[in-house]
Amino acid sequence: MAEQFLATSMTDRAVRSVELSELEPGSARGGTLFDENSELLKNVKVRLSVSVGTCELTVKDLLGLKEESVLTLNKETQEPVDVVLDGKLIARGHLVAVDDSFGVRISEIIAR
């Protein structure tokens, strides 16, 4: 049924060719999209994560985990934590307490 509708709707429409001109790389002129329109991005939500550390263990050890087990991470308590945006390291900082929540005080922005 859908195929019949598609064929009918295509015959009811005018079809014409489009000619595209060749462009040289880097030939775009004018202002950039986001310099003048940065307001467009201000309300876009992103997910930021903080990596406190990692550990490596065997499947046997993983299966043996239970409540109150302790995993030793690869970082010491005073080392900075990694701030990660979409899998990319963007900053480092130190854990702080903000009321009853954890926070991160940024100490280094990673230049890319």
Backbone as CSV, one residue per row, in Angstrom:
resi,resn,N_x,N_y,N_z,CA_x,CA_y,CA_z,C_x,C_y,C_z
1,MET,0.817,-1.193,0.000,0.000,0.000,0.000,0.861,1.257,0.000
2,ALA,1.923,1.274,0.805,2.799,2.443,0.880,3.506,2.682,-0.455
3,GLU,3.898,1.617,-1.149,4.568,1.775,-2.436,3.645,2.433,-3.455
4,GLN,2.387,2.067,-3.440,1.425,2.638,-4.375,1.251,4.132,-4.098
5,PHE,1.177,4.526,-2.832,1.055,5.932,-2.460,2.273,6.717,-2.911
6,LEU,3.469,6.150,-2.714,4.707,6.815,-3.110,4.734,7.043,-4.614
7,ALA,4.377,6.031,-5.390,4.382,6.157,-6.849,3.373,7.202,-7.297
8,THR,2.219,7.250,-6.685,1.195,8.223,-7.049,1.643,9.634,-6.711
9,SER,2.222,9.825,-5.521,2.620,11.168,-5.115,3.782,11.681,-5.963
10,MET,4.677,10.821,-6.429,5.797,11.253,-7.266,5.315,11.705,-8.643
11,THR,4.285,11.083,-9.178,3.804,11.476,-10.503,3.016,12.769,-10.450
12,ASP,2.529,13.155,-9.285,1.769,14.392,-9.141,2.676,15.603,-8.947
13,ARG,3.963,15.411,-8.905,4.884,16.511,-8.632,5.768,16.793,-9.836
14,ALA,6.129,18.065,-9.967,7.032,18.448,-11.050,8.459,18.104,-10.642
15,VAL,9.194,17.506,-11.555,10.582,17.131,-11.295,11.453,17.890,-12.278
16,ARG,12.512,18.534,-11.772,13.418,19.255,-12.669,14.849,19.053,-12.206
17,SER,15.758,19.252,-13.128,17.173,19.072,-12.848,17.724,20.270,-12.087
18,VAL,18.756,20.022,-11.310,19.444,21.090,-10.589,20.896,21.055,-11.018
19,GLU,21.415,22.212,-11.421,22.829,22.291,-11.781,23.597,22.904,-10.624
20,LEU,24.644,22.229,-10.189,25.473,22.702,-9.081,26.809,23.185,-9.626
21,SER,27.261,24.308,-9.122,28.551,24.824,-9.572,29.650,24.317,-8.653
22,GLU,30.850,24.175,-9.191,32.011,23.725,-8.419,32.504,24.866,-7.541
23,LEU,32.887,24.559,-6.328,33.455,25.549,-5.420,34.875,25.160,-5.077
24,GLU,35.712,26.151,-4.947,37.081,25.914,-4.517,37.103,25.765,-3.001
25,PRO,37.942,24.862,-2.472,38.039,24.738,-1.013,38.448,26.078,-0.395
26,GLY,37.820,26.436,0.714,38.152,27.671,1.413,37.604,28.920,0.754
27,SER,36.650,28.772,-0.159,36.148,29.945,-0.870,34.992,30.635,-0.144
28,ALA,34.572,30.109,1.000,33.459,30.730,1.731,33.889,32.095,2.264
29,ARG,32.985,33.058,2.158,33.271,34.412,2.631,32.211,34.816,3.639
30,GLY,32.486,35.882,4.361,31.508,36.415,5.295,31.785,35.965,6.712
31,GLY,30.866,36.302,7.592,31.007,35.973,9.007,30.793,34.489,9.264
32,THR,31.283,34.037,10.395,31.093,32.635,10.757,29.729,32.459,11.413
33,LEU,29.235,31.267,11.379,27.897,30.966,11.877,27.744,31.273,13.360
34,PHE,28.709,30.876,14.183,28.516,30.982,15.622,29.109,32.227,16.255
35,ASP,30.005,32.950,15.580,30.532,34.181,16.167,29.414,35.180,16.412
36,GLU,28.576,35.358,15.419,27.513,36.344,15.519,26.240,35.774,16.130
37,ASN,26.109,34.463,16.168,24.884,33.837,16.648,25.141,32.931,17.852
38,SER,26.069,33.285,18.712,26.399,32.420,19.845,25.209,32.221,20.770
39,GLU,24.216,33.094,20.710,23.011,32.929,21.528,22.294,31.621,21.187
40,LEU,22.451,31.144,19.953,21.813,29.891,19.541,22.289,28.710,20.374
41,LEU,23.514,28.757,20.844,24.103,27.626,21.551,23.912,27.673,23.056
42,LYS,23.577,28.805,23.605,23.584,28.967,25.051,22.611,28.069,25.792
43,ASN,21.538,27.635,25.181,20.565,26.789,25.865,20.649,25.317,25.459
44,VAL,21.656,24.956,24.667,21.850,23.557,24.289,22.444,22.822,25.493
45,LYS,21.819,21.715,25.871,22.299,20.954,27.019,23.348,19.935,26.571
46,VAL,24.390,19.796,27.376,25.444,18.811,27.139,25.634,18.013,28.418
47,ARG,26.229,16.835,28.303,26.493,16.023,29.479,27.984,16.058,29.782
48,LEU,28.288,16.519,30.956,29.655,16.620,31.438,29.834,15.554,32.502
49,SER,30.950,14.855,32.490,31.194,13.859,33.525,32.546,14.116,34.164
50,VAL,32.697,13.604,35.369,33.937,13.757,36.114,34.459,12.361,36.416
51,SER,35.692,12.112,36.022,36.314,10.811,36.259,37.228,10.909,37.477
52,VAL,36.853,10.209,38.523,37.634,10.212,39.755,38.807,9.250,39.625
53,GLY,38.661,8.215,38.838,39.729,7.240,38.646,39.179,5.960,38.045
54,THR,40.064,5.036,37.786,39.680,3.742,37.226,40.409,2.638,37.975
55,CYS,39.966,1.427,37.743,40.684,0.267,38.284,40.519,-0.890,37.311
56,GLU,41.404,-1.825,37.412,41.358,-3.009,36.570,41.199,-4.215,37.479
57,LEU,40.269,-5.097,37.147,40.067,-6.293,37.941,39.651,-7.437,37.040
58,THR,39.783,-8.630,37.536,39.399,-9.798,36.756,37.887,-9.979,36.830
59,VAL,37.358,-10.769,35.915,35.937,-11.072,35.936,35.589,-11.799,37.238
60,LYS,36.480,-12.638,37.687,36.255,-13.350,38.958,36.079,-12.346,40.100
61,ASP,36.966,-11.330,40.153,36.850,-10.308,41.200,35.571,-9.488,41.022
62,LEU,35.223,-9.191,39.778,34.007,-8.441,39.493,32.783,-9.192,39.993
63,LEU,32.727,-10.482,39.690,31.595,-11.301,40.121,31.554,-11.463,41.639
64,GLY,32.693,-11.282,42.288,32.761,-11.420,43.736,32.421,-10.144,44.496
65,LEU,32.159,-9.046,43.797,31.825,-7.794,44.478,30.491,-7.913,45.202
66,LYS,30.419,-7.322,46.377,29.174,-7.285,47.126,29.107,-5.972,47.878
67,GLU,28.017,-5.733,48.547,27.870,-4.499,49.304,29.046,-4.318,50.246
68,GLU,29.538,-3.086,50.301,30.647,-2.666,51.147,32.014,-3.158,50.677
69,SER,32.072,-3.739,49.454,33.376,-4.028,48.862,34.050,-2.696,48.558
70,VAL,35.363,-2.663,48.565,36.112,-1.439,48.274,36.956,-1.668,47.037
71,LEU,36.835,-0.751,46.075,37.667,-0.781,44.879,38.723,0.303,45.023
72,THR,39.988,-0.043,44.831,41.067,0.932,44.890,41.285,1.489,43.491
73,LEU,41.164,2.803,43.375,41.306,3.451,42.076,42.755,3.805,41.805
74,ASN,43.046,4.184,40.568,44.416,4.454,40.137,44.885,5.865,40.481
75,LYS,44.106,6.630,41.230,44.504,7.989,41.589,44.577,8.132,43.095
76,GLU,45.473,9.009,43.515,45.566,9.298,44.939,44.563,10.383,45.296
77,THR,44.260,10.521,46.560,43.187,11.410,46.987,43.430,12.873,46.647
78,GLN,44.671,13.316,46.572,44.948,14.722,46.287,45.172,15.014,44.806
79,GLU,45.158,13.991,43.961,45.330,14.202,42.520,44.074,14.832,41.920
80,PRO,44.246,15.651,40.871,43.067,16.240,40.231,42.224,15.181,39.526
81,VAL,40.919,15.461,39.436,39.999,14.596,38.704,39.863,15.140,37.283
82,ASP,39.439,14.294,36.365,39.292,14.680,34.963,37.851,15.106,34.681
83,VAL,37.684,16.237,34.007,36.382,16.706,33.566,36.282,16.377,32.078
84,VAL,35.262,15.596,31.716,35.170,15.027,30.377,33.861,15.453,29.721
85,LEU,33.966,15.933,28.487,32.799,16.307,27.682,32.782,15.434,26.440
86,ASP,31.752,14.630,26.303,31.598,13.757,25.134,32.839,12.897,24.890
87,GLY,33.391,12.348,25.964,34.539,11.457,25.856,35.879,12.157,25.708
88,LYS,35.882,13.488,25.718,37.133,14.238,25.547,37.458,15.000,26.823
89,LEU,38.692,14.885,27.256,39.166,15.595,28.434,39.212,17.089,28.132
90,ILE,38.499,17.902,28.932,38.485,19.349,28.685,39.052,20.153,29.851
91,ALA,39.123,19.527,31.044,39.621,20.263,32.205,40.006,19.280,33.300
92,ARG,40.690,19.803,34.295,41.023,19.038,35.505,40.665,19.903,36.702
93,GLY,40.373,19.244,37.807,40.025,19.994,39.001,40.087,19.123,40.234
94,HIS,39.676,19.679,41.350,39.700,18.960,42.628,38.289,18.864,43.183
95,LEU,37.985,17.714,43.790,36.672,17.518,44.383,36.492,18.444,45.571
96,VAL,35.301,18.996,45.688,34.930,19.844,46.819,33.531,19.441,47.262
97,ALA,33.159,19.841,48.459,31.802,19.622,48.945,31.015,20.913,48.755
98,VAL,29.830,20.802,48.159,28.933,21.934,47.983,27.625,21.540,48.662
99,ASP,27.394,22.073,49.843,26.271,21.644,50.685,26.365,20.132,50.862
100,ASP,25.352,19.391,50.392,25.375,17.935,50.535,25.765,17.225,49.250
101,SER,26.363,17.943,48.318,26.735,17.355,47.031,28.232,17.511,46.792
102,PHE,28.737,16.707,45.864,30.110,16.879,45.403,30.136,17.976,44.356
103,GLY,31.259,18.622,44.222,31.490,19.591,43.167,32.924,19.450,42.699
104,VAL,33.282,20.185,41.661,34.655,20.179,41.146,35.106,21.624,41.011
105,ARG,36.202,21.949,41.653,36.817,23.270,41.465,37.817,23.122,40.325
106,ILE,37.561,23.791,39.210,38.410,23.683,38.023,39.762,24.333,38.308
107,SER,40.825,23.585,38.068,42.172,24.114,38.283,42.964,24.226,36.982
108,GLU,42.496,23.570,35.936,43.229,23.588,34.668,42.264,23.361,33.506
109,ILE,42.331,24.220,32.512,41.570,24.045,31.270,42.531,23.435,30.255
110,ILE,42.108,22.356,29.629,42.946,21.674,28.642,42.791,22.367,27.292
111,ALA,43.881,22.913,26.778,43.862,23.603,25.475,43.836,22.555,24.365
112,ARG,42.992,22.782,23.395,42.900,21.857,22.243,43.159,22.619,20.990
